[in-house]
Amino acid sequence: MINKKFYFYFAFITITLSRHDTFLMGTALANCNGTSGTVTCTGTTTSRVGAGSGDPITTLNVSSGAVISTPGVSISLGSGTSSNQNVINVDGTVQNQGSGAGPYDLGPNVIEFGSNTTVNVGKTGTIEQLGGDSGGEAINVTGGNNTFNNYGTIQTATSSTFWFEGKDSATSDMRNTIENYGSIRAGSTGNDTLLGFGTAGSISFTNHTGATAKGNLNFGSGGSISNVATFYTGSTFTGNISGGGNADILNLTGDGGSSNLGTGITGFGTLNKTGTGTWTVGANEPLSQLGSSLAMNVDGGTLILASDTSSSQTKATINSGGVLQLGNGGTAGWLDSVSSNDGTLSFNRSDTKTYSTAINGSGSIIQGGTGTTILSANNGFTGDTTISAGTLALSGAGSISTSSGVHNNGTFDISGTSSSSSSIKALDGNGSTILGDKTLVLTDANSTFGNTYSGIMSGPGGLTIEGGTQTLSGLIRTPETRRSPTMDS
């Protein structure tokens, strides 16, 4: 639980009223056309709009060009209902100087309200804390079931951007949703808390393509439903992300493009990769910090793990259309286990690394790095095996006999296997095949997969073709080649 400091402000003010004038503390003054129902503000307003909990304003429109600028709280409204939400539309500017608490007594927030409210910040809209007390946020809410759609700018100079108090017991367990299409900044340099919690609560935060978010995301852990953080390719996020535990979900999505999420990420139980774009994760942090038993689902596009998970509890599922790439050309990026591969598992490291767990499913594997990947398990995947760079080696009981075949344009090494022979279905390409004293057996050489091999095959072992037709046009340096049933050379 994060405790907030509460501040009480006392001031003497002098108000001059003409005959028949009436001053209503906490309600809209000049340039706002009412105090209840639907209220529209134009021009410049220097007094607070709304009287806090129970305020009768249900829709507040801050028109383009309008300015609500106050020392303390600028807007303080009540709550809508689940079937009839309150609405705040900001197309102008709402700002304060960070001095003086409002009706909720929660610090000098720019905007504060309860629950069941939708806030729409248009492209010309700005919600801004200009400075002053760090105890007030740009937006502070006491309850749940609120939605924030930001196409404009929400920023602070000295405080957090969003704060969720969780004080309304009736709605505190209902999810609050932030959809960012614009710019959000916490603190003058973006190093403050972008969102934080008081007590219970649940948040869904989405950073859409083209959006910018600078600040730390601190998800609470007291809600009955999970927190969700979603990032699209083409969005920019700077800061640390702290999830609320293994129930929380991190989504990486977007169609096309590529993005990096290399900051400190902790406290998530599930990582989902969707969309056709490419995401690189963990360039600066071990992925094991995401969660103690992370479930990783790759449903589309490419997910590049640029650091090691360092956790045998992390499990990955690669679904059709998804690519999970271990490494990004260097010596980091690894995962201990893939539960199911119905997409593509790609190895892209520059060093030698052994993958010791079985790879099963209808998917394929790719050896794409300049280093060596050693498979030591009896694998059951049925898709293609592609070697485009580096070396793919089998050792011990390592086998890829169920794979549809090997496209070898790098190096395929079976010399370390414990059996006297190693079977694959088909072989093509122009790479090198190292036999050692083992026999490579082709069980289904066929033109559909590719059955022309123009590379170098070397070692004192042999080549046996048990099924199909194979064309060999390269250099075969083996003492024995068995043609059963057909081989062209």
Residue pairs with C-beta under 8 A, 6 or more apart in sequence:
1 197
1 198
1 199
1 222
2 196
2 197
2 198
2 218
3 198
4 106
4 107
4 135
4 163
4 198
5 107
5 135
6 101
6 105
6 106
6 107
6 135
7 101
7 107
7 108
7 133
7 135
8 101
8 105
9 72
9 99
9 100
9 101
9 108
11 100
15 23
17 23
24 35
25 51
26 48
26 50
26 51
26 52
26 55
26 76
26 102
26 103
27 35
27 49
27 50
27 51
28 34
28 35
28 39
28 41
28 45
28 47
28 49
28 50
28 57
29 45
29 46
29 47
30 43
30 45
31 41
31 42
31 43
31 44
31 45
31 66
32 39
32 40
32 41
32 42
32 45
32 49
33 39
33 40
33 41
34 40
34 57
35 56
35 57
36 56
36 57
36 58
37 56
37 57
37 58
37 59
38 57
38 58
38 59
38 60
38 61
39 49
39 57
39 59
39 60
39 61
40 60
40 61
40 63
41 49
41 60
41 61
41 62
41 63
41 66
41 68
41 92
42 63
42 65
42 66
43 65
43 66
43 67
44 66
44 67
44 68
44 69
45 66
45 67
45 68
45 69
46 68
46 69
46 70
47 70
48 70
48 72
48 73
48 74
48 75
48 76
48 102
49 57
49 60
49 68
49 74
49 75
49 76
49 77
50 57
50 60
50 75
50 76
50 77
50 78
50 103
50 113
51 76
51 103
52 76
52 77
52 78
52 102
52 103
52 104
52 112
53 78
53 79
53 103
53 104
53 114
54 78
55 76
55 77
55 78
56 78
57 77
57 78
57 86
58 80
58 84
58 86
58 87
59 86
59 87
59 88
59 89
60 75
60 77
60 87
60 88
60 89
61 89
61 91
62 68
62 88
62 89
62 90
62 91
62 92
62 93
62 94
62 125
63 91
63 92
64 91
64 92
64 122
64 124
64 125
65 92
65 124
66 91
66 92
66 93
67 92
67 93
67 94
67 95
68 74
68 75
68 92
68 93
68 94
68 95
69 93
69 94
69 95
69 96
70 95
70 96
70 97
71 96
71 97
71 99
71 100
71 108
72 96
72 97
72 98
72 99
72 100
72 101
72 102
72 108
72 136
73 96
73 100
73 101
73 102
73 103
73 108
73 109
73 110
73 111
73 112
73 136
74 94
74 95
74 96
74 110
74 111
75 88
75 94
75 110
75 111
75 112
75 113
76 102
76 103
76 104
76 111
76 112
76 113
77 86
77 88
77 112
77 113
77 114
77 117
78 86
78 113
78 114
79 86
79 113
79 114
79 115
79 116
79 117
79 143
79 168
79 171
80 86
80 87
80 115
80 116
80 117
81 116
82 116
82 145
84 116
85 116
85 117
85 118
85 145
85 147
86 113
86 116
86 117
86 118
87 117
87 118
87 119
87 120
88 111
88 113
88 117
88 118
88 119
88 120
89 120
89 122
90 119
90 120
90 121
90 122
90 125
90 126
90 127
90 152
91 122
91 124
91 125
91 152
92 124
92 125
92 126
93 125
93 126
93 128
94 110
94 111
94 126
94 127
94 128
95 110
95 126
95 127
95 128
95 129
95 130
96 108
96 110
96 129
96 130
96 132
96 136
97 108
97 130
97 131
97 132
98 108
98 129
98 130
98 131
98 132
98 133
98 134
98 136
98 157
98 158
98 159
99 108
99 132
99 133
100 108
101 107
101 108
101 136
102 108
102 109
102 112
103 112
104 112
104 140
104 142
106 112
106 136
106 140
106 142
106 165
107 133
107 135
107 136
107 137
107 140
108 129
108 132
108 133
108 135
108 136
109 136
109 137
109 138
109 139
109 140
109 163
110 127
110 128
110 129
110 136
110 137
110 138
110 139
111 119
111 127
111 138
111 139
111 140
112 139
112 140
112 141
112 142
113 141
113 142
113 146
114 141
114 142
114 143
114 168
114 171
115 141
115 142
115 143
115 144
115 145
115 146
115 168
115 170
115 171
115 174
116 143
116 145
116 146
116 171
117 141
117 146
117 147
118 146
118 147
118 148
118 149
119 139
119 146
119 147
119 148
119 149
120 149
120 151
121 127
121 148
121 149
121 150
121 151
121 152
121 153
121 154
121 182
122 151
122 152
123 151
123 152
123 182
124 152
125 151
125 152
125 153
126 152
126 153
126 154
126 155
127 138
127 139
127 152
127 153
127 154
127 155
128 138
128 153
128 154
128 155
128 156
129 136
129 137
129 138
129 155
129 156
129 157
129 158
129 159
130 157
131 157
131 158
132 157
132 158
133 158
133 159
134 158
134 159
135 159
136 159
137 156
137 159
137 160
137 161
137 162
137 163
138 154
138 155
138 156
138 159
138 160
138 161
138 162
139 148
139 154
139 161
139 162
139 163
140 162
140 163
140 165
141 163
141 164
141 165
141 176
142 165
142 166
142 167
142 168
143 165
143 166
143 167
143 168
143 170
143 171
143 172
143 174
144 164
144 166
144 168
144 171
144 172
144 173
144 174
144 175
144 176
144 201
144 202
145 171
145 174
145 175
145 176
146 176
146 177
147 176
147 177
147 179
148 162
148 176
148 177
148 178
148 179
149 179
149 181
150 178
150 179
150 180
150 181
150 182
150 183
150 184
151 181
151 182
152 182
152 183
153 182
153 183
153 184
153 185
154 161
154 182
154 183
154 184
154 185
155 161
155 183
155 184
155 185
155 186
156 185
156 186
156 187
156 188
156 192
157 187
157 188
158 187
158 188
158 192
159 186
159 187
159 192
160 186
160 192
160 193
160 194
160 195
160 196
160 215
161 184
161 185
161 186
161 192
161 193
161 194
161 195
161 215
162 178
162 194
162 195
162 196
163 193
163 195
163 196
163 197
163 198
164 176
164 195
164 196
164 197
164 198
164 201
164 203
164 220
165 198
165 199
166 172
166 197
166 198
166 199
166 200
166 201
166 220
166 222
167 198
167 199
172 199
172 200
172 201
172 223
173 200
173 201
173 202
173 223
173 224
173 225
174 202
175 202
175 203
175 204
175 223
175 225
176 201
176 202
176 203
176 204
177 203
177 204
177 206
178 195
178 203
178 204
178 205
178 206
179 206
179 208
180 205
180 206
180 207
180 208
180 211
180 213
181 208
181 210
181 211
182 211
182 212
183 211
183 212
183 213
184 194
184 211
184 212
184 213
184 214
184 215
185 212
185 213
185 214
185 215
186 192
186 193
186 194
186 214
186 215
186 216
186 239
187 215
190 214
190 215
190 238
190 239
191 215
191 216
191 239
192 215
192 216
193 215
193 216
193 218
194 213
194 214
194 215
194 216
194 217
194 239
195 203
195 205
195 215
195 217
195 218
195 219
196 218
196 220
197 203
197 218
197 219
197 220
197 222
199 220
199 222
200 220
200 222
200 223
200 224
201 220
201 222
201 223
202 220
202 223
202 224
202 225
202 226
202 227
203 219
203 220
203 227
203 228
204 227
204 228
204 229
204 230
205 217
205 227
205 228
205 229
205 230
206 229
206 230
206 231
206 232
207 213
207 230
207 231
207 232
207 235
207 236
207 237
208 232
208 235
209 232
209 233
209 234
209 235
209 254
209 257
210 234
210 235
211 232
211 235
211 236
212 235
212 236
212 237
213 235
213 236
213 237
213 238
213 239
214 237
214 238
214 239
215 238
215 239
216 239
216 240
216 241
216 242
217 229
217 239
217 240
217 241
217 242
218 242
219 227
219 229
219 241
219 242
219 243
219 244
219 248
219 267
220 227
220 244
221 244
221 245
221 267
222 244
223 244
226 244
226 247
226 248
226 249
227 243
227 244
227 247
227 248
227 249
228 248
228 249
228 251
229 241
229 243
229 248
229 249
229 250
229 251
229 268
230 250
230 251
230 252
230 253
231 237
231 251
231 252
231 253
231 254
231 259
231 261
231 279
232 253
232 254
232 259
232 275
232 277
233 253
233 254
233 255
233 256
233 257
233 258
233 259
233 275
233 277
233 278
233 279
234 254
234 257
234 259
234 277
235 254
235 259
237 261
237 263
238 263
239 263
240 263
240 264
240 265
240 266
241 250
241 263
241 264
241 265
241 266
242 266
242 267
243 250
243 265
243 266
243 267
243 268
243 269
243 290
243 291
244 267
245 267
245 269
245 291
246 268
246 269
246 291
246 292
246 293
247 269
248 267
248 268
248 269
248 270
249 268
249 269
249 270
249 271
249 272
250 265
250 268
250 270
250 271
250 272
250 290
251 272
251 274
252 259
252 261
252 271
252 272
252 273
252 274
252 279
252 281
252 303
253 272
253 273
253 274
253 275
253 277
254 275
254 276
254 277
254 279
254 301
255 275
255 276
255 277
255 301
256 276
256 277
257 277
257 278
258 277
258 278
258 279
258 280
259 277
259 278
259 279
259 280
260 279
260 280
260 281
260 283
261 279
261 280
261 281
261 282
262 280
262 281
262 282
262 283
262 284
262 285
262 306
263 284
263 285
264 284
264 285
264 289
265 281
265 282
265 285
265 289
265 290
266 289
266 290
266 291
267 290
267 291
268 290
268 291
268 294
269 291
269 293
269 294
269 295
270 291
270 294
270 295
270 296
270 297
271 281
271 290
271 294
271 295
271 296
271 297
272 297
272 299
273 279
273 296
273 297
273 298
273 299
273 300
273 301
273 302
273 303
273 322
273 324
274 299
274 300
274 301
275 300
275 301
276 300
276 301
277 301
277 302
278 301
278 302
278 303
278 304
279 301
279 302
279 303
279 304
280 304
280 306
280 328
281 287
281 303
281 304
281 305
281 306
281 307
282 305
282 306
282 307
282 333
283 306
283 307
283 328
284 307
285 307
286 307
286 308
286 309
286 310
287 294
287 305
287 307
287 308
287 309
287 310
287 311
287 314
287 335
288 294
288 308
288 309
288 310
288 311
288 314
290 314
292 311
292 313
293 311
293 313
293 314
293 315
294 309
294 311
294 313
294 314
294 315
295 315
295 317
296 303
296 314
296 315
296 316
296 317
296 324
296 335
297 316
297 317
297 319
298 316
298 317
298 318
298 319
298 322
298 323
298 324
298 343
299 319
299 321
299 322
300 319
300 321
300 322
301 321
301 322
301 323
302 322
302 323
302 324
302 325
303 322
303 323
303 324
303 325
304 325
304 327
304 328
304 333
304 348
305 324
305 325
305 326
305 327
305 333
305 334
305 335
306 327
306 328
306 330
306 332
306 333
307 332
307 333
308 332
308 333
308 334
308 335
309 334
309 335
309 336
311 336
312 336
312 337
314 335
314 336
314 337
315 337
315 338
315 339
316 324
316 335
316 337
316 338
316 339
317 338
317 339
317 340
318 324
318 338
318 340
318 341
318 342
318 343
318 344
318 345
318 361
318 363
319 342
319 343
320 342
320 343
320 362
320 363
321 343
322 343
322 344
323 343
323 344
323 345
323 346
324 335
324 338
324 341
324 343
324 344
324 345
324 346
325 333
325 346
325 347
325 348
325 368
326 333
326 334
326 335
326 345
326 346
326 347
326 348
326 349
327 333
327 334
327 347
327 348
327 349
327 350
327 369
328 348
329 348
329 349
329 350
329 369
329 370
330 349
330 350
331 349
331 350
331 351
331 371
332 349
333 348
333 349
334 349
334 353
336 357
337 357
338 345
338 357
338 359
340 360
340 361
341 359
341 360
341 361
341 362
341 363
341 364
341 365
341 381
341 383
342 361
342 362
342 363
343 363
343 364
344 363
344 364
344 365
344 366
344 383
345 359
345 363
345 364
345 365
345 366
346 365
346 366
346 367
346 368
347 353
347 355
347 365
347 366
347 367
347 368
347 369
347 373
347 392
348 368
348 369
349 369
349 371
349 373
350 369
350 370
350 371
351 371
351 372
352 371
352 372
352 374
353 371
353 372
353 373
353 374
354 373
354 374
354 375
354 376
354 395
355 373
355 374
355 375
355 376
355 377
356 376
356 377
357 377
358 377
358 378
358 379
358 380
359 365
359 375
359 377
359 379
359 380
359 381
360 379
360 380
360 381
361 380
361 381
361 382
361 383
362 381
362 382
362 383
363 381
363 383
364 381
364 383
364 384
364 385
364 386
364 403
365 381
365 383
365 384
365 385
365 386
365 400
365 403
366 386
366 387
366 388
367 373
367 385
367 386
367 387
367 388
367 389
367 390
367 391
367 392
367 410
368 386
368 388
368 389
368 390
369 389
369 390
370 389
370 390
371 390
371 391
372 390
372 391
372 392
372 393
372 413
373 390
373 391
373 392
373 393
374 393
374 394
374 395
374 398
374 416
375 392
375 393
375 394
375 395
375 398
375 399
375 400
376 394
376 395
376 396
376 397
376 398
377 397
377 398
377 399
378 397
378 398
378 399
379 398
379 399
379 400
379 402
379 403
380 402
381 400
381 402
381 403
382 402
382 403
382 404
383 403
383 404
384 403
384 404
384 405
384 406
384 407
384 449
385 392
385 400
385 403
385 404
385 405
385 406
385 407
385 424
386 406
386 407
386 409
387 406
387 407
387 408
387 409
387 410
387 411
387 412
387 429
387 431
388 407
388 409
388 410
389 409
389 410
390 410
390 411
391 410
391 411
391 412
391 413
392 410
392 411
392 412
392 413
393 412
393 413
393 414
393 415
393 416
394 400
394 413
394 414
394 416
394 417
394 422
395 416
395 417
395 418
396 416
396 417
396 418
397 417
397 418
397 419
398 416
398 417
399 417
399 422
399 423
400 406
400 424
401 422
401 423
401 424
401 425
401 443
403 424
403 425
404 425
404 426
404 449
405 424
405 425
405 426
405 427
405 428
405 444
405 449
405 450
406 412
406 424
406 426
406 427
406 428
406 429
407 428
407 429
407 450
408 427
408 428
408 429
408 430
408 431
408 432
408 433
408 453
408 455
409 429
409 430
409 431
410 431
410 432
411 431
411 432
411 433
411 434
412 431
412 432
412 433
412 434
413 433
413 434
413 436
414 422
414 433
414 434
414 435
414 436
414 438
414 440
414 461
415 434
415 435
415 436
415 437
415 438
415 459
415 461
416 436
417 438
419 438
420 437
420 438
420 439
421 438
421 439
421 440
421 441
421 464
422 438
422 439
422 440
422 441
423 440
423 441
423 442
423 443
424 440
424 441
424 442
424 443
425 442
425 443
425 444
425 445
425 449
426 442
426 444
426 445
426 446
426 449
426 450
426 451
426 468
427 433
427 440
427 442
427 445
427 450
427 451
427 453
427 470
428 449
428 450
428 451
428 452
428 453
429 450
429 453
429 454
429 455
430 453
430 454
430 455
430 474
431 455
432 455
432 456
432 457
432 458
433 440
433 453
433 455
433 456
433 457
433 458
434 458
434 459
435 457
435 458
435 459
435 460
435 461
435 462
435 463
435 478
436 459
436 460
436 461
437 459
437 460
437 461
438 459
438 461
439 461
439 462
439 463
439 464
440 457
440 461
440 462
440 463
440 464
441 464
441 465
441 466
442 463
442 464
442 465
442 466
442 467
442 468
442 470
443 466
443 467
444 467
444 468
445 451
445 465
445 467
445 468
445 469
445 470
446 468
446 469
447 469
451 468
451 469
451 470
451 471
452 471
452 473
453 470
453 471
453 472
453 473
453 474
454 472
454 473
454 474
455 474
455 475
456 474
456 475
456 476
456 477
457 463
457 472
457 474
457 475
457 476
457 477
457 478
458 477
458 478
459 477
459 478
460 478
460 479
461 478
462 478
462 479
462 480
462 481
462 482
463 476
463 478
463 480
463 481
463 482
464 481
464 482
464 484
465 482
465 483
465 484
465 485
465 486
465 487
466 484
466 485
467 485
468 485
468 486
469 485
469 486
469 487
469 488
470 486
470 487
470 488
471 487
471 488
471 489
472 487
472 488
472 489
473 489
476 489
481 487
